[in-house]
């Protein structure tokens, strides 16, 4: 029921408290979109059961090496696979898993709804950033039978989503690009928190091997704070503009065009990179004491940079895609 503006504000508030928590809420909320690929009587029991935390998670689909495979059998499908980066899988009871069901056609991909207790959780998430997301690898133990009613197709997802939207229900328009843009709230929240942490100690911190017994008296510190503040402001303005455009399209009942989606993806990647860079500038200016794991700034810096390296947020990828489009240079199909 939230519009894009509300989603970004929620994620920004969460990110300002804990970037990893904000990331999990964003990722698992977006994954719930796949519930529309299944009949109501299949998904209702999943979400109606009492539970603390995210009920489901979703993973895979961007490529074969991050998804499973499925073979049709009587009454269902035999599914097999390994799915890395399963954000939210620690707490969830069910997962949505992408599977390819044709060895030669990458468009033949579906999503299966599986109980987590039917899978092997490898507990292998040992990352330098966003460690608290619990984005472990999950896998089948050999072949797993999934009944037909728990196998969803993209066409079913699109059809049921459109029907819900026509009734004033279901998700807002914009799909994955809208979700990606709203995720920038997590990055902006972490940048807000980093600035707050830095300013809270600048009056007590000295600058060794310099004339300044207090960092707040050093002109270079003023330049750093001013530059970082403008980086965060600029990133926020780009996110705000994208959010406003999504909400305008939603109010008009229109879906974004392909050129608009490309710009939205690039906007999101730019915001993530700008926030990560701004936080790292504050981290470098905080001296050697900041490297202690009990100090929050090092964690914020690692979390935001890790988020910026997600494939959907990789700035180098998206500025290249945008540059190709602006110059009219065609390229092969993307992995998605």
Buried (B, 14 or more C-beta within 10 A) or exposed (E): EEBBBBBBBBBBBBBBEBBBBBBBBBBBBBBBBBBBBBEEEBBEEBEEEEBEEBBBBBBBBBEBEBBBBBEEEEEBBBBBBBBBBBBBBBBBBBBBBBBBBEEEEEEBBBBBBBEBEBBEBBEEBEBEBBBBBBBBBBBBEEBBEBEEBBBBBBEBBEEBBEEEBEEEEBBBBBBBBBBBBBBBBBBBBBBBBBBEBBEEBBEEBEBEEEEBEEBBBBEEBEEBBEEBEEBBEBBBEBBBEBBEBBBEBBEEEEBBEEEBBBBBBBBBBBBBBBBBBBBBBBBEBBBEEBEEEEBBBBBBBBBBBBBBBBEBBBBEBBBBBBEEBEEEEEEEEEEE
